[in-house]
Amino acid sequence: MAKANSANTSDSEEKIWQQIREKTDNIQYGTVTITVHDGRITQVEASTKLRFDR
């Protein structure tokens, strides 16, 4: 898969990378998991954790 800033990145690939950027920009604590099958991103999951100061 080409990088998001490559000239030959398709619109659908750019949408995938935009979703990944949104997930990472909007999470303070947690994980973002990217699932790849046959060299293509097939799934993006985000898990958020809440942290409390004591």
C-alpha distance matrix in Angstrom:
0.0 3.8 6.7 9.0 11.6 10.1 12.4 10.1 8.3 9.8 12.5 11.3 8.1 10.7 13.0 11.0 10.8 14.4 15.5 14.3 16.2 19.2 19.4 19.5 21.9 24.2 24.8 27.5 27.7 25.5 22.1 18.7 17.0 13.3 13.2 10.4 11.4 10.3 6.9 6.5 8.4 11.8 14.2 15.2 18.8 21.1 24.5 27.1 30.1 33.3 35.2 38.9 41.1 44.3
3.8 0.0 3.8 6.5 8.2 6.4 8.9 7.3 5.9 8.8 11.6 11.6 8.1 9.6 12.8 11.6 10.4 13.7 15.7 14.6 15.6 18.8 19.7 19.5 21.3 24.0 25.0 27.6 28.2 26.5 23.3 19.9 18.9 15.5 16.1 13.7 15.1 14.1 10.6 10.1 11.3 14.8 16.8 17.2 20.7 22.5 25.9 28.1 31.1 34.1 35.8 39.4 41.4 44.7
6.7 3.8 0.0 3.8 5.5 5.4 8.9 8.9 7.0 10.2 12.1 12.4 8.7 8.8 12.0 11.0 8.7 11.7 14.0 12.6 12.9 16.3 17.4 16.8 18.3 21.3 22.3 24.7 25.7 24.3 21.4 18.2 17.8 14.9 16.4 14.8 16.9 16.5 12.9 12.1 12.2 15.8 17.0 16.5 19.8 21.0 24.3 26.1 29.0 31.7 33.3 36.8 38.6 42.0
9.0 6.5 3.8 0.0 3.8 5.6 8.5 9.0 6.2 8.8 9.7 10.4 7.3 5.8 9.2 9.0 6.4 8.6 11.6 10.9 10.6 13.7 15.5 15.2 16.1 19.1 20.7 23.3 24.7 23.6 21.1 17.8 17.9 15.2 17.1 16.1 18.4 18.5 15.1 13.5 12.8 16.0 16.7 15.8 19.0 19.9 23.4 24.9 28.0 30.5 32.2 35.6 37.4 41.0
11.6 8.2 5.5 3.8 0.0 3.8 6.5 8.6 7.2 10.4 11.4 13.2 10.5 8.5 12.1 12.6 9.9 11.2 14.6 14.1 13.0 16.1 18.3 17.6 17.9 21.1 22.9 25.3 27.0 26.3 24.0 20.9 21.3 18.8 20.8 19.6 21.9 21.6 18.1 16.8 16.5 19.7 20.5 19.5 22.6 23.2 26.6 27.7 30.6 32.9 34.4 37.6 39.2 42.8
10.1 6.4 5.4 5.6 3.8 0.0 3.8 5.5 5.5 9.2 11.4 13.3 10.6 9.8 13.6 14.0 11.9 13.9 17.0 16.5 16.1 19.2 21.1 20.6 21.3 24.4 26.1 28.5 29.9 28.9 26.3 23.0 22.9 20.0 21.4 19.6 21.3 20.4 16.9 16.1 16.6 19.9 21.4 21.0 24.3 25.5 28.9 30.4 33.4 35.9 37.4 40.8 42.4 46.0
12.4 8.9 8.9 8.5 6.5 3.8 0.0 3.8 5.7 8.6 10.9 13.5 11.7 10.9 14.6 15.8 14.3 15.8 19.0 19.1 18.7 21.4 23.7 23.5 24.0 26.9 28.9 31.5 33.1 32.1 29.5 26.2 26.0 22.9 24.1 22.1 23.4 22.3 19.1 18.1 18.9 21.9 23.6 23.5 27.0 28.2 31.8 33.3 36.4 38.8 40.5 43.8 45.5 49.2
10.1 7.3 8.9 9.0 8.6 5.5 3.8 0.0 3.8 6.2 9.4 11.5 9.9 10.3 13.8 14.6 13.9 15.9 18.7 18.9 19.2 21.9 23.7 24.0 24.9 27.6 29.4 32.2 33.5 32.1 29.2 25.7 25.0 21.6 22.2 20.0 20.8 19.3 16.5 15.4 16.7 19.5 21.7 22.2 25.8 27.6 31.2 33.1 36.4 39.0 40.9 44.4 46.4 49.9
8.3 5.9 7.0 6.2 7.2 5.5 5.7 3.8 0.0 3.8 6.7 8.3 6.2 6.6 10.1 10.8 10.2 12.3 14.9 15.2 15.8 18.3 20.1 20.6 21.6 24.1 25.9 28.8 30.0 28.6 25.7 22.2 21.6 18.3 19.1 17.2 18.4 17.6 14.7 12.9 13.6 16.4 18.2 18.5 22.2 23.9 27.5 29.5 32.8 35.4 37.5 40.9 43.0 46.6
9.8 8.8 10.2 8.8 10.4 9.2 8.6 6.2 3.8 0.0 3.8 5.5 5.2 6.3 8.7 10.1 10.8 12.3 14.5 15.6 16.6 18.4 20.2 21.4 22.4 24.4 26.4 29.6 30.9 29.2 26.4 22.7 22.0 18.7 19.1 17.4 18.1 17.5 15.2 12.8 13.4 15.4 17.4 18.1 21.8 23.7 27.5 29.6 33.1 35.7 38.1 41.5 43.9 47.4
12.5 11.6 12.1 9.7 11.4 11.4 10.9 9.4 6.7 3.8 0.0 3.8 5.5 5.1 6.3 8.8 10.0 10.4 12.4 14.4 15.2 16.4 18.5 20.1 20.7 22.4 24.7 28.1 29.6 28.1 25.6 21.9 21.7 18.7 19.4 18.4 19.4 19.5 17.4 14.4 14.1 15.5 16.9 17.2 20.7 22.4 26.1 28.0 31.6 34.0 36.5 39.9 42.3 45.9
11.3 11.6 12.4 10.4 13.2 13.3 13.5 11.5 8.3 5.5 3.8 0.0 3.8 5.4 5.1 6.4 8.9 9.8 10.8 12.7 14.4 15.4 16.8 18.8 20.0 21.3 23.2 26.8 27.8 26.0 23.3 19.5 18.9 15.8 16.2 15.3 16.2 16.7 15.0 11.6 11.0 11.9 13.4 14.1 17.6 19.7 23.5 25.7 29.4 32.0 34.7 38.1 40.8 44.2
8.1 8.1 8.7 7.3 10.5 10.6 11.7 9.9 6.2 5.2 5.5 3.8 0.0 3.8 5.4 5.1 6.4 8.6 10.0 10.8 12.4 14.3 15.6 16.9 18.3 20.2 21.8 25.1 26.0 24.2 21.3 17.5 16.8 13.6 14.3 13.1 14.5 14.9 12.5 9.5 8.9 10.9 12.4 12.9 16.6 18.6 22.3 24.5 28.0 30.8 33.2 36.7 39.2 42.6
10.7 9.6 8.8 5.8 8.5 9.8 10.9 10.3 6.6 6.3 5.1 5.4 3.8 0.0 3.8 5.4 5.1 6.1 8.6 9.9 10.4 12.2 14.3 15.4 16.1 18.2 20.3 23.5 25.0 23.6 21.2 17.6 17.7 15.0 16.5 15.9 17.8 18.4 15.7 12.9 11.7 13.7 14.4 13.9 17.2 18.5 22.3 23.9 27.4 29.8 32.1 35.5 37.8 41.3
13.0 12.8 12.0 9.2 12.1 13.6 14.6 13.8 10.1 8.7 6.3 5.1 5.4 3.8 0.0 3.8 5.5 5.0 6.2 8.7 9.8 10.5 12.4 14.4 15.1 16.4 18.7 22.2 23.6 22.1 19.9 16.3 16.5 14.2 15.7 15.8 17.7 18.9 16.8 13.4 11.5 12.6 12.6 12.0 15.1 16.3 20.1 21.8 25.4 27.8 30.4 33.7 36.2 39.8
11.0 11.6 11.0 9.0 12.6 14.0 15.8 14.6 10.8 10.1 8.8 6.4 5.1 5.4 3.8 0.0 3.8 5.4 5.2 6.4 8.8 10.0 10.8 12.6 14.3 15.6 17.1 20.6 21.5 19.6 17.0 13.2 13.0 10.4 11.9 12.1 14.4 16.0 13.8 10.5 8.0 9.3 9.2 8.7 12.0 13.7 17.5 19.6 23.2 25.9 28.5 32.0 34.6 38.0
10.8 10.4 8.7 6.4 9.9 11.9 14.3 13.9 10.2 10.8 10.0 8.9 6.4 5.1 5.5 3.8 0.0 3.8 5.4 5.0 6.2 8.6 9.9 10.6 12.1 14.2 15.8 18.9 20.1 18.7 16.1 12.6 13.0 10.7 13.0 13.2 16.0 17.4 14.6 11.9 9.6 11.9 11.5 10.0 13.1 14.0 17.6 19.3 22.6 25.2 27.4 30.9 33.1 36.6
14.4 13.7 11.7 8.6 11.2 13.9 15.8 15.9 12.3 12.3 10.4 9.8 8.6 6.1 5.0 5.4 3.8 0.0 3.8 5.4 5.1 6.2 8.7 10.0 10.4 12.2 14.5 17.8 19.6 18.6 16.7 13.5 14.7 13.1 15.7 16.5 19.2 20.8 18.3 15.3 12.7 14.3 13.4 11.4 13.7 14.0 17.5 18.6 22.0 24.2 26.5 29.7 32.0 35.6
15.5 15.7 14.0 11.6 14.6 17.0 19.0 18.7 14.9 14.5 12.4 10.8 10.0 8.6 6.2 5.2 5.4 3.8 0.0 3.8 5.4 5.1 6.2 8.7 9.8 10.6 12.5 16.2 17.5 16.1 14.2 10.9 12.1 11.0 13.5 15.0 17.8 20.0 17.9 14.8 11.6 12.4 10.6 8.2 10.3 10.6 14.2 15.6 19.2 21.6 24.2 27.5 30.1 33.6
14.3 14.6 12.6 10.9 14.1 16.5 19.1 18.9 15.2 15.6 14.4 12.7 10.8 9.9 8.7 6.4 5.0 5.4 3.8 0.0 3.8 5.4 5.1 6.3 8.5 10.0 11.1 14.3 15.3 13.8 11.5 8.1 9.4 8.4 11.6 13.3 16.6 18.8 16.4 13.9 10.6 12.0 10.1 7.2 9.1 9.3 12.8 14.3 17.6 20.3 22.5 26.0 28.4 31.9
16.2 15.6 12.9 10.6 13.0 16.1 18.7 19.2 15.8 16.6 15.2 14.4 12.4 10.4 9.8 8.8 6.2 5.1 5.4 3.8 0.0 3.8 5.5 5.3 5.9 8.5 10.3 13.2 15.0 14.4 12.9 10.2 12.3 11.8 15.2 16.7 20.1 22.1 19.3 16.9 14.0 15.7 13.9 10.9 12.3 11.5 14.5 15.1 18.1 20.3 22.1 25.4 27.5 31.1
19.2 18.8 16.3 13.7 16.1 19.2 21.4 21.9 18.3 18.4 16.4 15.4 14.3 12.2 10.5 10.0 8.6 6.2 5.1 5.4 3.8 0.0 3.8 5.5 5.1 6.0 8.7 12.1 14.2 13.8 12.9 10.6 13.2 13.3 16.6 18.6 21.8 24.2 21.8 19.1 15.7 16.7 14.4 11.1 11.8 10.4 13.2 13.4 16.6 18.4 20.6 23.7 26.1 29.7
19.4 19.7 17.4 15.5 18.3 21.1 23.7 23.7 20.1 20.2 18.5 16.8 15.6 14.3 12.4 10.8 9.9 8.7 6.2 5.1 5.5 3.8 0.0 3.8 5.6 5.4 6.4 10.1 11.3 10.3 9.3 7.1 10.0 10.9 14.3 16.8 20.2 23.0 20.9 18.3 14.7 15.4 12.5 8.8 8.6 6.7 9.5 10.0 13.4 15.6 18.0 21.4 23.9 27.4
19.5 19.5 16.8 15.2 17.6 20.6 23.5 24.0 20.6 21.4 20.1 18.8 16.9 15.4 14.4 12.6 10.6 10.0 8.7 6.3 5.3 5.5 3.8 0.0 3.8 5.5 5.6 8.3 9.8 9.4 8.5 7.0 10.3 11.5 15.2 17.6 21.2 23.8 21.3 19.3 15.9 17.3 14.6 10.9 10.7 8.5 10.6 10.6 13.2 15.3 17.0 20.4 22.5 26.1
21.9 21.3 18.3 16.1 17.9 21.3 24.0 24.9 21.6 22.4 20.7 20.0 18.3 16.1 15.1 14.3 12.1 10.4 9.8 8.5 5.9 5.1 5.6 3.8 0.0 3.8 5.8 8.1 10.9 11.7 11.7 10.7 14.1 15.1 18.8 21.0 24.6 27.0 24.4 22.2 18.9 20.2 17.7 14.0 13.8 11.3 13.1 12.2 14.5 15.8 17.3 20.3 22.1 25.8
24.2 24.0 21.3 19.1 21.1 24.4 26.9 27.6 24.1 24.4 22.4 21.3 20.2 18.2 16.4 15.6 14.2 12.2 10.6 10.0 8.5 6.0 5.4 5.5 3.8 0.0 3.8 6.7 9.5 10.4 11.2 10.7 14.3 15.9 19.4 22.0 25.5 28.3 26.1 23.7 20.1 20.7 17.7 14.0 12.9 9.9 11.1 9.6 12.1 13.1 15.1 17.9 20.2 23.9
24.8 25.0 22.3 20.7 22.9 26.1 28.9 29.4 25.9 26.4 24.7 23.2 21.8 20.3 18.7 17.1 15.8 14.5 12.5 11.1 10.3 8.7 6.4 5.6 5.8 3.8 0.0 3.8 5.8 6.7 8.2 8.8 12.5 14.9 18.4 21.4 24.9 27.9 25.8 23.8 20.2 20.7 17.5 13.7 11.9 8.4 8.5 6.6 8.7 10.1 12.0 15.2 17.6 21.1
27.5 27.6 24.7 23.3 25.3 28.5 31.5 32.2 28.8 29.6 28.1 26.8 25.1 23.5 22.2 20.6 18.9 17.8 16.2 14.3 13.2 12.1 10.1 8.3 8.1 6.7 3.8 0.0 3.8 6.8 9.4 11.1 14.8 17.6 21.0 24.0 27.7 30.6 28.5 26.7 23.3 24.0 20.7 17.0 14.9 11.3 10.4 7.7 8.0 8.5 9.3 12.4 14.3 17.9
27.7 28.2 25.7 24.7 27.0 29.9 33.1 33.5 30.0 30.9 29.6 27.8 26.0 25.0 23.6 21.5 20.1 19.6 17.5 15.3 15.0 14.2 11.3 9.8 10.9 9.5 5.8 3.8 0.0 3.8 7.1 10.0 13.3 16.6 19.8 23.0 26.5 29.6 27.8 26.3 22.9 23.4 20.0 16.4 13.9 10.3 8.5 6.0 5.3 6.9 7.6 11.3 13.5 16.7
25.5 26.5 24.3 23.6 26.3 28.9 32.1 32.1 28.6 29.2 28.1 26.0 24.2 23.6 22.1 19.6 18.7 18.6 16.1 13.8 14.4 13.8 10.3 9.4 11.7 10.4 6.7 6.8 3.8 0.0 3.8 7.1 10.0 13.5 16.4 19.8 23.2 26.5 24.9 23.5 20.0 20.2 16.8 13.5 10.7 7.4 5.4 4.4 5.1 8.3 10.0 13.8 16.4 19.3
22.1 23.3 21.4 21.1 24.0 26.3 29.5 29.2 25.7 26.4 25.6 23.3 21.3 21.2 19.9 17.0 16.1 16.7 14.2 11.5 12.9 12.9 9.3 8.5 11.7 11.2 8.2 9.4 7.1 3.8 0.0 3.8 6.3 9.8 12.8 16.1 19.5 22.7 21.2 19.9 16.5 16.9 13.6 10.4 8.1 5.8 5.2 6.7 8.4 11.9 13.7 17.5 20.0 22.9
18.7 19.9 18.2 17.8 20.9 23.0 26.2 25.7 22.2 22.7 21.9 19.5 17.5 17.6 16.3 13.2 12.6 13.5 10.9 8.1 10.2 10.6 7.1 7.0 10.7 10.7 8.8 11.1 10.0 7.1 3.8 0.0 3.8 6.6 10.0 13.1 16.7 19.8 18.1 16.5 13.0 13.5 10.4 7.0 5.6 4.4 6.5 8.7 11.5 14.8 16.9 20.7 23.3 26.3
17.0 18.9 17.8 17.9 21.3 22.9 26.0 25.0 21.6 22.0 21.7 18.9 16.8 17.7 16.5 13.0 13.0 14.7 12.1 9.4 12.3 13.2 10.0 10.3 14.1 14.3 12.5 14.8 13.3 10.0 6.3 3.8 0.0 3.8 6.5 9.8 13.3 16.5 15.2 13.8 10.6 10.9 8.0 5.7 5.1 6.4 8.4 11.5 14.1 17.8 19.9 23.7 26.3 29.1
13.3 15.5 14.9 15.2 18.8 20.0 22.9 21.6 18.3 18.7 18.7 15.8 13.6 15.0 14.2 10.4 10.7 13.1 11.0 8.4 11.8 13.3 10.9 11.5 15.1 15.9 14.9 17.6 16.6 13.5 9.8 6.6 3.8 0.0 3.8 6.5 10.1 13.2 11.6 10.1 6.8 7.8 5.9 4.7 6.6 9.0 11.7 14.9 17.7 21.2 23.4 27.2 29.8 32.7
13.2 16.1 16.4 17.1 20.8 21.4 24.1 22.2 19.1 19.1 19.4 16.2 14.3 16.5 15.7 11.9 13.0 15.7 13.5 11.6 15.2 16.6 14.3 15.2 18.8 19.4 18.4 21.0 19.8 16.4 12.8 10.0 6.5 3.8 0.0 3.8 6.8 10.3 9.7 8.4 5.8 5.7 5.0 6.3 8.3 11.5 14.0 17.5 20.3 23.9 26.3 30.0 32.8 35.5
10.4 13.7 14.8 16.1 19.6 19.6 22.1 20.0 17.2 17.4 18.4 15.3 13.1 15.9 15.8 12.1 13.2 16.5 15.0 13.3 16.7 18.6 16.8 17.6 21.0 22.0 21.4 24.0 23.0 19.8 16.1 13.1 9.8 6.5 3.8 0.0 3.8 6.7 5.9 5.3 4.4 5.6 7.2 9.2 11.9 15.0 17.7 21.1 23.9 27.5 29.7 33.5 36.1 38.9
11.4 15.1 16.9 18.4 21.9 21.3 23.4 20.8 18.4 18.1 19.4 16.2 14.5 17.8 17.7 14.4 16.0 19.2 17.8 16.6 20.1 21.8 20.2 21.2 24.6 25.5 24.9 27.7 26.5 23.2 19.5 16.7 13.3 10.1 6.8 3.8 0.0 3.8 5.4 5.4 6.5 6.4 9.2 12.1 14.7 18.2 20.7 24.3 27.1 30.8 33.1 36.8 39.5 42.2
10.3 14.1 16.5 18.5 21.6 20.4 22.3 19.3 17.6 17.5 19.5 16.7 14.9 18.4 18.9 16.0 17.4 20.8 20.0 18.8 22.1 24.2 23.0 23.8 27.0 28.3 27.9 30.6 29.6 26.5 22.7 19.8 16.5 13.2 10.3 6.7 3.8 0.0 3.8 5.6 8.5 9.3 12.5 15.3 18.2 21.6 24.3 27.7 30.5 34.2 36.4 40.2 42.7 45.5
6.9 10.6 12.9 15.1 18.1 16.9 19.1 16.5 14.7 15.2 17.4 15.0 12.5 15.7 16.8 13.8 14.6 18.3 17.9 16.4 19.3 21.8 20.9 21.3 24.4 26.1 25.8 28.5 27.8 24.9 21.2 18.1 15.2 11.6 9.7 5.9 5.4 3.8 0.0 3.8 6.9 9.2 12.1 14.2 17.4 20.4 23.3 26.5 29.3 32.9 34.9 38.7 41.1 44.0
6.5 10.1 12.1 13.5 16.8 16.1 18.1 15.4 12.9 12.8 14.4 11.6 9.5 12.9 13.4 10.5 11.9 15.3 14.8 13.9 16.9 19.1 18.3 19.3 22.2 23.7 23.8 26.7 26.3 23.5 19.9 16.5 13.8 10.1 8.4 5.3 5.4 5.6 3.8 0.0 3.8 6.1 9.3 11.6 15.1 18.2 21.4 24.5 27.6 31.1 33.4 37.2 39.7 42.7
8.4 11.3 12.2 12.8 16.5 16.6 18.9 16.7 13.6 13.4 14.1 11.0 8.9 11.7 11.5 8.0 9.6 12.7 11.6 10.6 14.0 15.7 14.7 15.9 18.9 20.1 20.2 23.3 22.9 20.0 16.5 13.0 10.6 6.8 5.8 4.4 6.5 8.5 6.9 3.8 0.0 3.8 5.9 7.8 11.4 14.4 17.7 20.8 24.0 27.5 29.9 33.6 36.3 39.3
11.8 14.8 15.8 16.0 19.7 19.9 21.9 19.5 16.4 15.4 15.5 11.9 10.9 13.7 12.6 9.3 11.9 14.3 12.4 12.0 15.7 16.7 15.4 17.3 20.2 20.7 20.7 24.0 23.4 20.2 16.9 13.5 10.9 7.8 5.7 5.6 6.4 9.3 9.2 6.1 3.8 0.0 3.8 7.2 10.4 13.9 17.0 20.4 23.7 27.1 29.9 33.5 36.5 39.4
14.2 16.8 17.0 16.7 20.5 21.4 23.6 21.7 18.2 17.4 16.9 13.4 12.4 14.4 12.6 9.2 11.5 13.4 10.6 10.1 13.9 14.4 12.5 14.6 17.7 17.7 17.5 20.7 20.0 16.8 13.6 10.4 8.0 5.9 5.0 7.2 9.2 12.5 12.1 9.3 5.9 3.8 0.0 3.8 6.6 10.2 13.3 16.7 20.0 23.4 26.3 29.9 32.9 35.8
15.2 17.2 16.5 15.8 19.5 21.0 23.5 22.2 18.5 18.1 17.2 14.1 12.9 13.9 12.0 8.7 10.0 11.4 8.2 7.2 10.9 11.1 8.8 10.9 14.0 14.0 13.7 17.0 16.4 13.5 10.4 7.0 5.7 4.7 6.3 9.2 12.1 15.3 14.2 11.6 7.8 7.2 3.8 0.0 3.8 6.9 10.3 13.4 16.8 20.1 22.9 26.5 29.5 32.5
18.8 20.7 19.8 19.0 22.6 24.3 27.0 25.8 22.2 21.8 20.7 17.6 16.6 17.2 15.1 12.0 13.1 13.7 10.3 9.1 12.3 11.8 8.6 10.7 13.8 12.9 11.9 14.9 13.9 10.7 8.1 5.6 5.1 6.6 8.3 11.9 14.7 18.2 17.4 15.1 11.4 10.4 6.6 3.8 0.0 3.8 6.7 10.1 13.4 16.8 19.7 23.3 26.4 29.3
21.1 22.5 21.0 19.9 23.2 25.5 28.2 27.6 23.9 23.7 22.4 19.7 18.6 18.5 16.3 13.7 14.0 14.0 10.6 9.3 11.5 10.4 6.7 8.5 11.3 9.9 8.4 11.3 10.3 7.4 5.8 4.4 6.4 9.0 11.5 15.0 18.2 21.6 20.4 18.2 14.4 13.9 10.2 6.9 3.8 0.0 3.8 6.5 10.1 13.3 16.2 19.8 22.8 25.8
24.5 25.9 24.3 23.4 26.6 28.9 31.8 31.2 27.5 27.5 26.1 23.5 22.3 22.3 20.1 17.5 17.6 17.5 14.2 12.8 14.5 13.2 9.5 10.6 13.1 11.1 8.5 10.4 8.5 5.4 5.2 6.5 8.4 11.7 14.0 17.7 20.7 24.3 23.3 21.4 17.7 17.0 13.3 10.3 6.7 3.8 0.0 3.8 6.8 10.2 13.2 16.7 19.9 22.7
27.1 28.1 26.1 24.9 27.7 30.4 33.3 33.1 29.5 29.6 28.0 25.7 24.5 23.9 21.8 19.6 19.3 18.6 15.6 14.3 15.1 13.4 10.0 10.6 12.2 9.6 6.6 7.7 6.0 4.4 6.7 8.7 11.5 14.9 17.5 21.1 24.3 27.7 26.5 24.5 20.8 20.4 16.7 13.4 10.1 6.5 3.8 0.0 3.8 6.7 9.9 13.3 16.6 19.4
30.1 31.1 29.0 28.0 30.6 33.4 36.4 36.4 32.8 33.1 31.6 29.4 28.0 27.4 25.4 23.2 22.6 22.0 19.2 17.6 18.1 16.6 13.4 13.2 14.5 12.1 8.7 8.0 5.3 5.1 8.4 11.5 14.1 17.7 20.3 23.9 27.1 30.5 29.3 27.6 24.0 23.7 20.0 16.8 13.4 10.1 6.8 3.8 0.0 3.8 6.5 10.0 13.2 15.9
33.3 34.1 31.7 30.5 32.9 35.9 38.8 39.0 35.4 35.7 34.0 32.0 30.8 29.8 27.8 25.9 25.2 24.2 21.6 20.3 20.3 18.4 15.6 15.3 15.8 13.1 10.1 8.5 6.9 8.3 11.9 14.8 17.8 21.2 23.9 27.5 30.8 34.2 32.9 31.1 27.5 27.1 23.4 20.1 16.8 13.3 10.2 6.7 3.8 0.0 3.8 6.7 10.2 12.9
35.2 35.8 33.3 32.2 34.4 37.4 40.5 40.9 37.5 38.1 36.5 34.7 33.2 32.1 30.4 28.5 27.4 26.5 24.2 22.5 22.1 20.6 18.0 17.0 17.3 15.1 12.0 9.3 7.6 10.0 13.7 16.9 19.9 23.4 26.3 29.7 33.1 36.4 34.9 33.4 29.9 29.9 26.3 22.9 19.7 16.2 13.2 9.9 6.5 3.8 0.0 3.8 6.8 9.6
38.9 39.4 36.8 35.6 37.6 40.8 43.8 44.4 40.9 41.5 39.9 38.1 36.7 35.5 33.7 32.0 30.9 29.7 27.5 26.0 25.4 23.7 21.4 20.4 20.3 17.9 15.2 12.4 11.3 13.8 17.5 20.7 23.7 27.2 30.0 33.5 36.8 40.2 38.7 37.2 33.6 33.5 29.9 26.5 23.3 19.8 16.7 13.3 10.0 6.7 3.8 0.0 3.8 6.4
41.1 41.4 38.6 37.4 39.2 42.4 45.5 46.4 43.0 43.9 42.3 40.8 39.2 37.8 36.2 34.6 33.1 32.0 30.1 28.4 27.5 26.1 23.9 22.5 22.1 20.2 17.6 14.3 13.5 16.4 20.0 23.3 26.3 29.8 32.8 36.1 39.5 42.7 41.1 39.7 36.3 36.5 32.9 29.5 26.4 22.8 19.9 16.6 13.2 10.2 6.8 3.8 0.0 3.8
44.3 44.7 42.0 41.0 42.8 46.0 49.2 49.9 46.6 47.4 45.9 44.2 42.6 41.3 39.8 38.0 36.6 35.6 33.6 31.9 31.1 29.7 27.4 26.1 25.8 23.9 21.1 17.9 16.7 19.3 22.9 26.3 29.1 32.7 35.5 38.9 42.2 45.5 44.0 42.7 39.3 39.4 35.8 32.5 29.3 25.8 22.7 19.4 15.9 12.9 9.6 6.4 3.8 0.0
